[in-house]
Each structure stands twice: as structure tokens, then as C-alpha cells.
Amino acid sequence: MRVTSSNIAHRLYRHKVKISICLILFGLWLFCLPAEFFTSPTSTVVESREGVMLGARIADDGQWRFPETDSIPYRFEQCILHFEDEYFYVHPGINPVSMGKALWQNLTTDKRRGGSTLTQQVIRLSRKNKPRTYFEKGIEILMATRLEVGYSKNDILKMYASHAPFGGNVVGLETASWRYFGLPASELSWGQSASLAILPNAPSLIFPGKNEGVLKKKRDRLLEKLYTKGIIDQTTYQLALDESLPGKPLPLPEIALHLTERMKREHPGERVKTTISAELQNKLNRIAAQQHYTLKQNEIHNLAVLILDVDSREVLAYLGNAPTTLENNKYVDIIDKSRSTGSVLKPFLYTSLLNNGELLPNSLVADIPTVINGYSPENFDGEFNGAVPASIALSRSLNVPAVRMLRTYGLDRFHRRLQELNFKSIDKPANYYGLSLILGGAESSLWEVTNAYASMAATLNFFNGSSSEYTSASFKRPQFVKNNSHNTDKISGDPIVFNAAAIYKTLEALQQVNRPQGEENWSFFSNSQPIAWKTGTSFGFKDAWAVGVTPRYAIGVWAGNADGEGRPGLTGIQAAAPILFDVLDALPKSDWFAIPYDEMIESEICVKSGYLAGVNCESVSREFIPKLGTRTSPCNYHQQVFLDAEGRHQVNSSCYPLANMQQKSWFTLPPVMEYYYAKKHPEYIPLPEFRSDCLQDGEQLMEFIYPKRNEAIVLARDFNENINDIILKVAHRSSETKLYWYLDSRFIGMTDTFHEIALQPVPGNFVLTVVDQEGNQIHRKLEVSVASGS
């Protein structure tokens, strides 16, 4: 046959067509797989740091479908391969022999047999189990072979195990393992693994009360096959045959209910490995159940506890609420809800004053009746101490000294300091809160409060563990999602918020038991390991707080009613502190904080006043104080006095010979402070009185308690439209003297011992004069007005 140019052209054309068809088919095969095989929503699964399941939430489509598993347990792998696809590791995605047998049986008998490999089943699952036609089978074959090329056998097996149906709304091996046996897939026995390997092929067998016989027969046949092929020994085989079959789905673990709900909102459909310690969380759950039983006897229904690792700021345990009934807001997560802070902000004010060199740890601070722009704070017990060391004022949580210290420090300054401590919920201007900010006038969450305490402890730890340096990492936010990234925070050269010495002295003060007067059963708390802790109670007994730190842990506790109902006895000491110490006892023991000597200086301190020792101080000790504490003024409560030869009276040159005077150092407080201080301190000796013939200054002898200087008096009416009396008060150094009271030179009365007098003045401006029996006088201008609307 003669070859012509036309024949050659025709042949070339046919070859091009064949090549084009092959390239098109190859392209279809190459790109036949979807970018994402499975797009169905998955359940949210929350695990502890050890991998223990803490809780899970169902997927948005109502299916229990856990995120893809990372590995396939050996027992289940052997079971599924010997039941579904023995040649899985050698075939290219399809098994021609099995397909041929299935096709022949389907054509020659009424029975239907599947010849699909696990790879083909993965494709069918990803395509939502479309109707089984020969065309669909061809697509499965094409995609299965492509899947084998692009993915490893292990990946394919994981996809199958993660998306195979196991009956009802249970999808995936890990889900089925928890729902039917209550344990992770890695702990399945041979009998359990064999039962689950059968279900994807016939998921209807799982329904309780139906088909148990069929399911058992299939499982036992699979176990026999495993025994015959030497996968399991005879003992294992016999034991596996006696194992029970899966039945009614079991409830999933609910170890951290509120954290699981939070993960559902923040990481929906993910498997989240948290920082939670499963062992500690379980201990916390037991403690909460026991303590809640006690609290609910007083109709206190809710509580929350947060435990942080101080340095890493990882959340170790998270209890958002107590296990209460639905009508008592069981599902409300209190940890991130803002509540009145009570007194838990006081340590930050004390630290601020120490940090700026405006206070020494034990300096005496005034605890006397105080009125500031109409605001009159009171201590919890309604009493006054006159003067009290600042550290004791903090550990006893006295309100009046705290308000006075806040006024001294500055409301705006302290408000800015709280922002630096990440109190984001205190988001209104400082004037909105006023001085009540320090007593619970602001709201914050257990999350923020506990973290702020942890931040101070972390700063001290880092300073002592480094070359006396600071890091911004000390004030990072807590984290509950586990990650393996290393801490790369840079070291800064300047203190961050507070210096280590100020923090140490604050924690040292908080280590002292803040026992209120009258609490006889408080001593058992002192038997626990060292901890710096603080309680708080909101106005109206609505919120009880207890927060504490050790060098390793920060513990925050809140107790109360989520709906804001107050209860008698709902105080930090009675309701929250017992929980705090139960939790502390469940934690590993730790030592106390190391002393940050590089931020401290040894100085002479007046023992009685807590100030830097002055020239007149009799008793002096050497103590380590924050370096900036040297800025504070020396003691002014010790003064040189001149007494007569017998030491019974004060004298001066107006009445006594200089040569006969004796000079002595005397610890004396201002009259108002002395008035309350002497009642609680029998050892306090007031200054001797001046001899009657000596000239003296009335201001040194007596002082107005009420009204204060420049204080406006507002008259109010009662329910009967009557104007209430005002009570004028004066403190005098001599308890036996008589005082005579004058209003604009008009005599209004005389007092003896207790110098208080009731007065009902009319509006206007007056001058109040008080004269003692020796003729010493003090004066106070009064500005009296009637309250608007009265």
C-alpha cells in the first residue's frame, strides 16, 4: 500500500486525538478530588492537658461527630481491616478480585454484595452516600485511585475511622467509643474494637433491643478470624467473646461544664487541648459540691473558682458555677461576669503607695470618723481604731483607712493603675466611682481579679529568679488553650506597674490572717500552707470573694447568687474563704516568696509608729523597706515634752523654772486619733495635763470630731417632715474635763466625759466655740443648709 501524505496526516491527526483524550482523562483523574473531602460540622471536644476528655458539644447538624482523629488504635485497625479490607495496604485503591466476585454475585443471584475497599468507602462517605449505581461506582473507582496517589494509607484509614457511621447520630470511631463504652478509642478492648468495626457496615444493628443476636454473631465471627490468623491468642479470644455488646449511648464526660460551653463559643467544632489539669479539676468539682451543700442551707446557690499557674498564667482548673438546679442559674458562667469587687482591690492601693515611696509597710494610718464631700465610710464592725499600722489595716480590711489612703494617693492615679493591671471592666471615668471604688464601688470579674493577683506574684518570682529584672510577661492574660510555644517576652529595664519590694511587702501583709473581731473559729485556716490572701464582701451581702496567691498558684473564689440576691452571712470570710482553703489544701505544697533584697534598703524604723525613726523615737528597729520608702517623713508622733520634777504635769517657762524641768520623749497621737486609739490600747498613756497655771494652746488639747474643717452641714427631714438633729463631737485629752459650747457667743450646753451635743440649727453661717474648764478654746465655722426637696 502506497503511503501518501494524506495518510500520514490522517494518522497524525488520530494520534493527536488519542493523546488529547488521554490528557483530558488524565487531567480529570488528576483533579478529580475536592479541595476538602468532608465539610459537615463537627462537635466541639475539650480535653485536659493530659488528653482526658473534659466535655463535648454536639455538632450544629445534630450529629455527634468528633474532629478527625490523629491516630488509629492498633486493635481497631486490625479489626476493620480483617472485616472490610484485608488487602488495604497492598491494593491501589480498588480490589479487582473483590469487585469481580461482587459483580458476578450481583448478576447471577438476588443477593447484593459490596466489593468496595476502605478507600472507596471514604470516597462514598465524602459524597454523602449517593445512590449505588454503576456510574457512581465508576466515579468512586476514579477518585479512589487518585486518593491513593495523593494520600498515605494511614491518612485514608484515619479519614474512614473519623467519618464512618456507627448508628443513630454517632459518627466516627472516637465518638462511638465514648458514646457506647465511655472511654477513648485508644483504650478499647479486642471485643469492643470488633463490635465497632462491624457497625459502619450495618449501623442499624446498634439499636438496643434489636439485632443483638446478629451483631454478636458477626462480632464473634470476626474475633474467630483474628484468632485463626494469629492476631490474638486463645485467652484473648475467649475473653473477648464474653464481653458485652454496645447498647444505649452513654452520656459524655462533663468534668468542666462551663469551660466546655466557653470553648463551644470561642472554638466551635474544634478539638481543643486545654491547660486544665484533669486531676485538679476533679478535686475542685468535689470541693465545690461539698461547699455548695453548706452554702445552699443559707440560700446561697452559686459559686465559682479559678486556679491559675502564676508564672505561665495557664488555667489549671475552671469552675464557672456550682452544680445547682436549673432554676438557680446552673449554666451561668460566673468567672467572666462582672460583680461588685468588695475589698479585693485594697492590696493594689497599698502596693501603689509602697511602690511610690508614699507609705511604709507598718506606718500608722488614721482610722477615725471621716466625711469627704458628704461621703462617710464605715468599717465592717462599725467601730474605729484611732490609728492602726497600714499592714494591719490591709489584713483586717478596714474601710476607713483605705478610703483615706485612696484620697491621699489620688483617685485618678489609682484608676490608671487598675487599667495597667488589666481591669478592663472598670471602664468608666474615675469620678464615676468616686472614693467608693476601693470598697466595691466598681465591678470586675473573677477572671480579672485572680489574674491581677497572679501578676503581682509573677513579677516577684521573675525578679527573684533573674538578675533582678522585670518582664512585661508578668502582666499577660490567662490562657486555657494549650500550646507549645516558648515564652519570648522581652525583658524590660524598668519596673512594670509595681516594683518587687512593694509587692513582697504587700504579700507579706496579706499572709497575716485577716481575722475579724468575734470570729472564734478562724484559727484552723492558719494550719494551711503559706498563702497571701484577701477577702471581699459587696454592699448588701451580694458578693463574697476570697483571692490568694502562693509562689506557684493563684486561686480566686466567688460565692453568692447569680441573680444578685443578698443573704445574711454572705461574706468573704464566711462563704468564700473556706472554699479557698479547701482548694489550697488540694494543691502541692510550696515555699514562701523569696525576699527581693535588691529592691530594698535597711533603715531604722520607729517601732511604735512604723515611720522612719525620728530623733525623739525611743524604740528603734532596723528593717528592710522598699528603697523609695526613704522618701517618707520621719516619725512625728514622738515629741519632746517638759514635765515637772514629779513627772505628773506638763509645764513650760510660763509657770515653772527651767532648771527644775525634766525632758522626756512621749508617744502621743492627735486628740481624735487618741480618743479612739486609747479605748483599744490600754498600754497607751496620754500626755500628762498642763499644770493649771501654765499657758497652753487649745488646739493641742482638743479637736473637733464633727464637723470637720470646711465641712458643709446639710439638714434633712424625716418622714414626719421634722428636721433631724445634728450631733457635734469633740475629743479632749483629759477625760474628766468639762466643755462649754457656744454658737455665735450663745451658750448652748455643757458636756462632761463624753463630749457630744445635739443641735438643731437653722440654715446659715455660724461660729462654734468650745471652751474647757481651764479656759482653752477651739473654734469651727459652720455652714448649715437644708437639703433640696426638704
C-alpha positions in Angstrom: 0.0 0.0 0.0 1.4 3.3 -1.0 1.8 5.8 1.8 0.6 9.2 0.8 0.9 12.5 2.5 -2.8 12.4 3.2 -2.5 9.1 5.0 0.3 10.4 7.1 -1.7 13.5 8.0 -4.7 11.3 8.9 -2.6 9.1 11.2 -1.0 12.1 12.9 -4.4 13.5 13.5 -5.7 10.3 15.1 -2.6 10.2 17.3 -3.2 13.8 18.4 -6.9 13.0 19.2 -5.8 9.9 21.3 -3.2 12.0 23.1 -5.7 14.8 23.7 -8.2 12.3 25.0 -5.6 10.7 27.3 -4.5 14.1 28.5 -8.1 15.1 29.2 -8.8 11.9 31.1 -5.5 12.2 33.0 -6.5 15.8 33.9 -9.9 14.7 35.0 -8.3 12.0 37.1 -5.6 14.3 38.5 -8.0 17.0 39.6 -11.0 14.8 40.5 -10.6 15.2 44.2 -12.3 18.0 46.0 -10.2 20.6 47.9 -11.9 19.4 51.1 -13.4 16.0 51.5 -15.6 16.4 54.5 -17.4 19.7 55.1 -20.0 18.6 57.7 -19.9 20.5 61.0 -18.0 18.7 63.8 -18.6 18.5 67.6 -16.6 20.7 70.0 -14.3 18.4 72.0 -12.5 19.8 75.1 -9.5 17.9 76.6 -7.3 18.4 79.5 -3.6 19.0 79.3 -3.1 15.2 79.7 -5.6 14.4 76.9 -8.5 13.5 79.2 -11.9 14.5 77.8 -13.4 17.3 79.9 -16.6 17.6 77.8 -18.0 17.8 74.3 -20.9 19.6 72.5 -22.9 18.2 69.6 -22.3 19.4 66.1 -24.6 22.1 64.6 -26.3 19.5 62.4 -27.3 17.4 65.4 -24.7 14.7 64.9 -22.1 13.5 67.4 -19.2 13.9 65.0 -15.8 14.5 66.6 -13.0 16.2 64.7 -10.7 13.9 62.8 -8.6 11.6 65.0 -4.8 11.8 64.9 -4.2 8.1 65.0 -5.9 4.7 64.7 -5.6 2.3 67.6 -3.9 -1.0 66.6 -6.8 -3.2 67.8 -9.4 -1.3 65.8 -7.1 -1.2 62.8 -6.8 -5.0 62.7 -10.5 -5.5 63.3 -11.6 -3.1 60.5 -9.0 -4.5 58.0 -10.0 -8.1 58.6 -13.6 -7.3 58.4 -13.7 -4.9 55.5 -10.4 -4.8 53.5 -7.7 -7.3 54.2 -5.6 -6.2 51.2 -5.9 -2.5 52.1 -2.1 -2.0 52.4 -1.4 -3.6 49.0 -4.1 -2.5 46.6 -4.1 0.8 44.6 -7.5 1.9 45.9 -9.6 -0.8 44.3 -9.5 -4.6 44.6 -10.3 -6.1 41.2 -10.8 -9.6 42.6 -13.3 -8.5 45.2 -15.1 -6.3 42.6 -15.3 -9.2 40.2 -16.8 -11.5 42.7 -19.3 -8.9 43.8 -20.3 -8.2 40.2 -20.8 -11.9 39.4 -22.9 -12.4 42.5 -25.0 -9.4 41.8 -25.6 -10.5 38.2 -26.3 -14.2 39.0 -28.2 -14.1 42.3 -30.7 -12.0 44.2 -28.1 -11.2 46.9 -26.2 -8.0 46.9 -22.5 -8.0 47.8 -20.2 -5.0 48.1 -16.7 -5.1 46.7 -15.6 -1.7 47.8 -12.3 -1.1 49.5 -11.9 1.2 52.5 -10.5 3.8 50.1 -13.7 3.6 48.0 -15.8 3.8 51.2 -14.0 7.0 52.1 -15.0 8.4 48.7 -18.6 7.3 49.1 -18.7 8.9 52.6 -17.3 12.2 51.3 -20.0 12.1 48.5 -22.8 11.8 51.1 -23.5 8.2 50.3 -25.1 8.8 46.9 -27.3 6.1 45.3 -25.3 3.0 44.3 -25.3 2.9 40.5 -22.7 1.6 38.1 -22.0 5.2 37.1 -21.4 6.2 40.7 -19.3 3.2 41.2 -17.1 4.3 38.3 -16.7 7.7 39.9 -15.7 6.0 43.1 -13.1 3.9 41.3 -11.6 7.0 39.6 -11.4 9.1 42.8 -10.2 6.1 44.9 -7.2 5.5 42.8 -6.4 9.2 42.8 -6.8 9.3 46.6 -4.3 6.5 46.9 -1.7 8.5 45.0 -2.2 11.8 46.9 -2.6 10.4 50.5 -0.9 7.8 52.6 -2.6 4.6 53.7 -2.6 5.9 57.3 -4.3 9.2 56.2 -7.0 7.2 54.3 -7.6 5.0 57.3 -7.9 8.0 59.6 -10.5 9.6 57.3 -12.5 6.4 57.3 -12.4 6.0 61.0 -13.3 9.6 61.6 -16.3 9.8 59.2 -17.8 6.3 59.2 -21.4 6.0 60.7 -21.8 4.0 63.9 -25.5 4.1 64.3 -28.0 6.8 65.2 -26.3 10.2 65.2 -22.9 8.8 66.1 -20.2 9.4 63.5 -16.6 8.4 63.8 -14.6 5.9 65.9 -13.7 8.2 68.7 -17.3 9.4 69.1 -18.6 5.8 69.1 -16.0 4.7 71.6 -17.2 7.4 74.1 -20.9 7.0 73.3 -21.0 3.2 73.5 -18.3 2.4 76.0 -17.5 5.6 77.8 -13.8 5.6 77.1 -11.3 6.8 74.4 -10.7 4.7 71.4 -7.1 4.0 72.5 -8.4 2.0 75.4 -10.9 -0.2 73.5 -10.5 -3.9 74.1 -10.5 -6.5 71.4 -14.2 -7.3 71.9 -15.1 -3.6 71.9 -13.0 -2.9 68.8 -14.5 -5.8 66.9 -18.1 -4.6 67.7 -17.3 -1.2 66.4 -15.6 -2.4 63.3 -18.9 -4.1 62.3 -21.2 -1.1 62.8 -20.2 1.0 59.8 -21.2 -1.8 57.5 -24.5 -2.2 59.3 -25.2 0.7 61.7 -28.8 -0.3 62.3 -27.5 -3.3 64.4 -26.8 -0.9 67.3 -30.3 -0.1 68.4 -30.9 -1.6 71.8 -33.4 -4.5 72.0 -33.0 -5.2 68.3 -30.5 -7.3 66.3 -28.2 -8.1 69.3 -28.0 -11.7 68.1 -26.9 -10.7 64.6 -24.4 -8.2 65.9 -23.0 -10.8 68.3 -22.7 -13.4 65.6 -20.8 -11.0 63.3 -18.5 -9.9 66.1 -17.7 -13.4 67.2 -17.0 -14.4 63.6 -14.6 -11.5 63.3 -12.9 -12.5 66.6 -12.6 -16.0 65.4 -10.9 -14.8 62.2 -8.4 -12.7 64.2 -7.7 -15.8 66.3 -7.2 -18.0 63.3 -4.8 -15.6 61.7 -2.8 -15.3 64.9 -3.6 -11.7 65.6 -4.9 -12.6 69.1 -4.1 -15.5 71.3 -6.6 -18.0 72.6 -7.0 -16.4 76.0 -7.7 -13.0 74.5 -10.1 -14.6 72.1 -12.1 -16.4 74.9 -12.2 -13.2 77.0 -13.3 -11.1 74.0 -16.2 -13.5 73.3 -17.6 -12.8 76.8 -17.5 -9.0 76.5 -20.8 -7.2 76.4 -22.1 -5.6 73.2 -22.6 -1.8 72.8 -26.1 -0.7 73.9 -27.8 2.6 74.7 -25.5 5.6 74.1 -23.8 6.8 77.3 -23.6 10.4 78.4 -20.2 12.1 77.6 -18.0 13.3 80.4 -18.9 16.7 81.9 -15.9 17.5 84.0 -15.7 21.2 83.1 -19.1 22.2 82.0 -18.7 26.0 81.8 -15.3 25.8 80.2 -16.7 23.4 77.6 -19.5 25.9 76.9 -16.9 28.7 76.6 -14.9 26.6 74.1 -18.1 25.9 72.1 -18.5 29.7 71.7 -14.8 30.5 71.1 -13.6 27.4 69.2 -16.7 25.8 67.7 -16.2 22.4 66.0 -12.6 22.0 67.2 -10.8 19.5 69.3 -9.3 21.9 72.0 -6.5 20.8 74.2 -6.7 23.0 77.2 -4.3 23.8 80.1 -6.7 22.2 82.6 -5.3 19.5 84.9 -8.0 16.8 84.9 -7.0 15.6 88.4 -7.2 19.1 89.9 -10.4 19.8 88.1 -12.0 16.7 89.6 -10.8 17.7 93.1 -12.2 21.1 92.6 -15.6 19.7 91.5 -15.7 17.6 94.7 -14.8 20.6 96.9 -17.4 22.7 95.2 -20.1 20.1 95.7 -19.3 19.8 99.4 -19.1 23.5 100.0 -22.2 24.2 97.9 -24.2 21.8 100.1 -23.3 24.1 103.1 -23.9 27.3 101.3 -27.4 26.4 100.0 -28.6 25.9 103.6 -28.4 29.7 103.7 -30.0 30.0 100.2 -26.6 30.8 98.6 -26.9 28.9 95.3 -23.9 29.9 93.2 -20.1 29.8 93.4 -17.1 30.0 91.0 -13.5 29.0 91.4 -10.5 29.8 89.1 -7.0 28.4 89.6 -4.0 29.8 87.7 -0.4 28.8 87.3 1.3 32.1 88.5 4.2 32.1 86.1 2.8 30.6 82.9 -0.7 32.0 83.6 -2.2 28.8 82.4 -5.7 28.0 83.8 -5.3 24.8 85.8 -9.0 24.5 86.9 -12.1 26.3 85.9 -15.4 26.0 87.8 -17.9 28.5 86.4 -20.7 27.6 88.8 -21.8 25.1 91.4 -23.8 22.0 90.4 -27.2 23.5 91.2 -30.7 23.0 89.8 -31.7 24.8 86.7 -33.8 27.4 88.4 -30.7 28.6 90.3 -28.7 29.6 87.1 -26.6 26.4 86.9 -25.4 27.2 83.4 -24.4 30.8 84.1 -20.6 31.1 84.0 -19.7 33.5 86.8 -16.0 33.6 86.1 -16.2 36.2 83.4 -19.1 38.1 84.8 -18.6 41.5 86.5 -19.6 41.7 90.1 -19.0 44.3 92.9 -15.4 43.9 94.0 -15.9 44.5 97.7 -12.5 44.9 99.3 -10.3 42.9 96.9 -8.8 46.0 95.3 -7.3 47.2 98.6 -4.0 45.4 98.1 -3.3 47.2 94.9 -3.8 50.6 96.6 -1.4 49.5 99.4 1.2 48.3 96.8 0.8 51.6 94.9 1.6 53.7 97.9 4.6 51.5 98.8 5.7 51.5 95.2 5.8 55.3 95.0 7.5 55.8 98.4 4.4 57.4 99.9 4.0 54.9 102.7 6.0 52.4 104.8 4.5 48.9 105.4 3.7 49.5 109.1 3.2 53.3 109.2 0.3 54.3 111.4 -2.7 55.4 109.4 -5.8 57.2 110.8 -9.0 55.2 111.5 -11.3 57.9 112.7 -14.7 59.3 111.7 -14.3 60.7 108.2 -16.5 62.7 105.9 -15.3 63.6 102.4 -17.7 65.6 100.3 -20.6 64.1 102.1 -19.3 60.5 101.8 -18.7 58.9 105.2 -17.2 55.4 105.1 -17.5 52.9 107.9 -15.6 49.8 108.9 -17.4 46.4 108.7 -17.8 46.3 112.5 -18.9 49.9 112.8 -16.1 50.8 115.1 -12.9 53.0 114.8 -9.4 52.2 115.9 -8.0 55.7 116.0 -4.7 54.7 114.5 -3.6 51.3 113.0 -0.5 50.1 111.1 -1.1 50.2 107.4 -0.3 46.5 107.0 -2.9 45.6 109.7 -5.4 47.9 108.1 -5.0 45.9 104.9 -5.0 42.4 106.5 -8.1 43.4 108.6 -9.7 45.0 105.6 -10.5 48.3 107.4 -12.6 50.6 105.2 -11.9 54.0 106.7 -8.1 53.8 106.4 -8.5 52.5 102.8 -10.7 55.5 101.8 -8.3 57.9 103.5 -5.3 56.3 101.7 -7.1 56.5 98.4 -7.8 60.2 98.9 -4.1 60.7 99.7 -2.9 58.7 96.7 -5.3 60.2 94.3 -8.4 58.7 92.7 -7.3 59.3 89.1 -3.9 57.8 89.8 -5.3 54.7 91.3 -7.8 54.3 88.4 -5.0 54.4 85.9 -3.1 51.8 87.9 -6.0 49.5 87.7 -6.1 49.8 84.0 -2.4 48.8 83.9 -3.4 45.7 85.8 -5.8 44.8 83.0 -9.0 45.6 84.9 -10.8 46.2 81.6 -14.3 46.0 83.1 -13.6 49.1 85.3 -14.2 51.2 82.2 -15.9 54.3 83.4 -14.1 57.5 84.5 -12.6 57.6 88.0 -15.1 60.3 89.1 -18.0 57.9 88.2 -16.8 55.5 91.0 -15.5 58.1 93.5 -13.7 57.0 96.6 -16.1 54.1 97.0 -14.0 52.5 94.2 -11.8 50.9 96.9 -14.8 49.5 98.8 -16.6 47.8 96.0 -18.0 50.7 94.1 -16.7 49.2 90.8 -17.3 45.8 89.2 -14.9 43.3 87.9 -14.8 39.6 87.2 -13.1 36.7 88.9 -11.1 36.3 85.8 -9.6 39.8 86.1 -9.2 39.8 89.8 -7.4 36.5 90.1 -5.1 37.4 87.2 -4.2 40.7 88.8 -3.1 38.9 92.0 -1.2 36.3 89.9 0.5 39.1 88.0 2.0 40.6 91.2 3.2 37.2 92.3 4.7 36.5 88.8 6.6 39.9 88.9 8.1 38.9 92.2 9.0 35.4 91.0 10.7 36.7 87.9 12.6 39.4 89.8 14.0 36.8 92.2 14.6 34.2 89.6 16.5 36.5 87.2 19.3 39.1 87.7 16.8 41.4 89.5 15.0 42.2 86.2 11.4 42.7 85.2 9.3 41.5 82.3 6.1 42.6 80.7 5.1 38.9 80.6 4.2 39.2 84.3 1.0 41.0 83.4 -0.2 38.8 80.5 -3.7 37.5 80.3 -4.6 33.9 81.4 -4.7 31.2 78.7 -6.7 28.0 78.7 -5.8 26.6 75.3 -2.6 24.6 75.4 0.2 25.5 73.1 3.9 24.5 72.9 5.3 27.9 72.1 8.1 29.2 74.2 7.9 32.4 76.2 9.7 35.0 74.0 8.7 38.1 76.0 11.5 40.6 76.2 13.0 41.7 79.5 12.4 45.4 80.2 14.8 47.6 82.1 12.2 49.3 84.2 9.7 48.0 86.8 6.3 47.1 85.3 3.4 48.6 87.3 4.9 47.6 90.7 8.4 47.0 92.0 9.3 43.7 93.6 9.8 45.2 97.1 6.4 46.8 97.2 4.8 43.5 96.0 6.7 41.5 98.6 5.6 43.7 101.5 2.0 43.6 100.3 2.0 39.8 100.1 3.7 39.7 103.5 0.9 41.7 104.9 -1.7 39.5 103.2 -0.2 36.4 104.7 -1.4 37.6 108.1 -4.8 36.1 109.0 -7.4 38.9 108.5 -9.5 37.7 111.4 -12.4 40.0 112.2 -13.2 40.5 115.9 -15.6 37.9 117.2 -14.6 35.1 114.9 -13.7 32.4 117.3 -13.3 29.5 114.8 -10.9 31.1 112.5 -7.7 29.6 113.7 -8.0 26.4 111.6 -7.2 28.4 108.5 -3.7 29.1 109.8 -2.7 25.5 109.6 -2.6 25.5 105.8 0.5 26.2 103.7 1.6 29.9 103.4 -0.6 32.0 101.2 -1.2 35.7 100.7 -4.9 36.2 100.6 -7.7 38.7 100.7 -11.5 38.5 101.2 -14.1 40.9 100.0 -17.8 41.5 100.6 -20.0 43.7 98.5 -22.6 46.1 99.8 -25.8 44.4 100.7 -24.1 41.0 101.2 -24.5 40.1 97.5 -20.9 39.0 96.6 -18.4 37.1 98.6 -14.8 37.0 97.4 -11.6 35.2 98.5 -8.4 35.5 96.4 -5.0 34.1 97.3 -1.6 33.5 95.8 1.4 31.3 96.5 4.6 31.4 94.5 3.1 28.7 92.2 -0.7 29.2 92.2 -3.3 31.9 92.2 -6.8 31.0 93.5 -9.9 33.0 93.0 -13.3 32.2 94.7 -16.6 33.9 94.4 -19.8 32.9 96.2 -23.3 34.4 96.0 -26.5 34.3 94.0 -26.2 34.9 90.2 -29.4 36.9 90.3 -27.9 39.4 92.8 -30.0 38.4 95.8 -28.2 39.2 99.1 -28.1 36.9 102.1 -27.1 37.4 105.7 -23.7 35.7 106.2 -22.8 36.1 102.6 -19.3 37.5 103.4 -15.9 36.7 102.0 -14.8 35.2 105.3 -17.8 33.0 105.9 -18.8 32.0 102.4 -15.7 32.2 100.2 -12.7 31.7 102.4 -13.5 28.1 103.4 -13.6 27.2 99.7 -10.2 28.9 99.1 -8.5 26.9 101.9 -10.0 23.6 100.8 -8.6 24.3 97.3 -5.3 25.3 98.8 -5.0 22.0 100.7 -5.6 20.2 97.4 -2.6 21.9 95.8 1.0 20.8 96.1 2.9 22.5 98.9 5.1 25.4 98.1 7.5 27.6 100.0 7.1 31.3 100.6 8.3 34.1 98.3 12.0 34.9 98.4 12.9 38.4 99.7 13.8 40.8 96.8 16.8 42.4 98.6 18.0 44.2 95.5 14.9 46.5 95.7 15.1 47.0 99.4 17.2 49.0 101.8 17.8 48.6 105.5 16.6 51.5 107.6 15.9 52.5 111.1 12.2 52.3 111.8 10.2 53.7 114.8 8.7 50.6 116.5 5.5 52.4 117.7 4.7 54.5 114.6 6.1 52.4 111.8 7.6 55.6 110.3 11.3 56.3 109.6 12.9 56.8 113.1 12.9 60.4 114.2 15.2 62.0 116.8 12.6 61.5 119.5 11.8 57.8 118.9 12.7 55.7 121.9 12.4 52.2 120.4 14.0 51.7 117.0 14.5 48.6 114.9 16.3 48.0 111.7 14.1 46.7 108.9 14.3 46.2 105.1 11.9 48.5 103.4 11.4 49.4 99.7 14.1 51.8 98.6 11.7 54.6 97.8 10.4 54.4 101.3 13.3 56.6 102.4 11.3 59.5 100.9 8.7 59.3 103.6 8.8 61.7 106.5 10.3 60.7 109.9 8.0 59.9 112.9 6.1 62.9 114.1 4.2 61.0 116.8 7.1 61.2 119.2 7.7 64.6 120.7 9.8 66.1 123.5 7.7 67.2 126.5 8.7 69.0 129.6 7.4 67.7 132.9 7.6 69.0 136.5 10.0 67.3 138.9 7.4 64.7 139.9 6.5 63.9 136.3 2.8 64.5 136.9 2.2 67.5 134.8 3.4 69.2 131.7 5.0 72.6 132.3 6.6 75.4 130.4 8.5 78.5 131.1 5.3 80.5 131.9 4.8 78.6 135.1 7.8 76.5 136.0 11.6 77.1 136.4 13.6 75.8 133.5 16.2 74.3 135.8 13.7 72.0 137.5 12.0 70.7 134.4 12.6 67.1 133.2 12.7 66.4 129.5 11.1 63.2 128.1 10.2 61.7 124.8 6.5 60.8 124.6 4.4 58.9 122.0 1.3 60.9 121.5 -1.5 60.9 118.9 -3.7 63.8 117.8 -6.8 64.2 120.0 -9.3 62.5 117.7 -7.0 59.5 116.9 -6.1 59.3 120.6 -9.8 59.3 121.5 -10.4 56.0 119.7 -6.9 54.5 120.0 -6.8 54.7 123.8 -10.0 52.6 124.1 -8.4 49.7 122.3 -4.9 50.1 123.7 -4.7 50.0 127.5 -0.9 50.4 127.2 -1.3 53.8 125.7 -0.5 56.6 128.2 -1.9 60.0 127.3 0.2 63.1 127.8 0.0 64.5 131.3 -2.1 67.6 131.6 -0.5 71.0 131.9 -0.3 72.5 135.3 -3.2 74.7 135.8 -1.1 77.9 136.0 0.6 77.3 132.6 -0.4 78.9 129.4 -1.2 76.4 126.6 -2.7 76.1 123.1 -6.2 74.7 123.0 -5.6 73.0 119.6 -3.1 70.7 121.3 -5.7 69.6 123.9 -8.8 69.1 121.9 -10.1 68.6 118.4 -13.4 68.5 116.6 -14.5 65.0 115.5 -17.6 66.5 113.9 -17.9 68.7 112.0 -14.6 68.6 110.2 -12.9 71.7 108.8 -14.7 73.2 105.8 -17.4 70.6 106.0 -20.9 71.8 105.0 -23.8 70.6 107.1 -26.9 69.6 105.2 -30.2 69.4 107.2 -32.6 66.7 106.2 -36.2 66.0 107.2 -37.6 62.6 108.4 -40.8 61.0 107.3 -42.8 63.4 109.5 -41.2 66.4 107.9 -39.2 67.2 111.1 -35.6 68.3 110.8 -33.2 65.8 112.3 -30.7 66.9 115.0 -27.0 67.1 114.2 -24.5 65.7 116.7 -21.5 67.8 117.4 -18.4 65.9 118.8 -15.1 67.0 120.3 -12.2 64.9 121.6 -10.3 66.2 124.6 -7.0 64.8 126.1 -8.4 65.0 129.6 -11.4 62.6 130.1 -12.5 64.4 133.3 -12.7 68.0 132.0 -15.9 69.9 131.4 -16.5 71.6 128.0 -18.7 74.6 127.4 -20.3 75.0 124.0 -21.2 78.3 122.3 -22.9 79.1 119.0 -22.1 82.7 117.9 -21.4 83.5 121.6 -24.7 82.0 122.6 -24.3 79.3 125.3 -25.9 76.0 124.1 -24.7 73.5 126.7 -22.1 71.8 128.8 -20.7 68.2 128.4 -18.7 66.1 130.8 -16.6 63.0 129.9 -18.4 62.2 126.6 -18.3 65.4 124.6 -21.2 65.2 122.3 -24.1 67.7 122.0 -27.3 67.6 119.8 -28.2 70.7 117.9 -30.9 71.7 115.5 -29.7 75.0 114.0 -31.5 77.0 111.3 -29.8 77.4 107.9 -27.0 80.0 107.9 -23.3 80.6 108.8 -22.2 80.3 112.4 -19.1 80.0 114.6 -19.0 77.1 117.1 -16.8 77.7 120.1 -15.8 75.1 122.7 -14.1 76.1 125.9 -12.7 73.7 128.6 -12.7 74.4 132.3 -9.2 75.8 132.1 -10.2 78.4 129.5 -8.6 76.7 126.5 -10.7 77.3 123.3 -11.2 75.9 119.8 -13.4 77.3 117.0 -15.1 75.9 114.0 -17.0 77.7 111.3 -20.4 76.1 110.4 -22.2 76.4 107.1 -25.7 75.0 107.5 -28.2 74.4 104.7 -31.4 72.5 104.0 -31.3 69.5 101.6 -33.1 70.2 98.3 -36.6 68.9 98.3 -36.8 69.1 102.1 
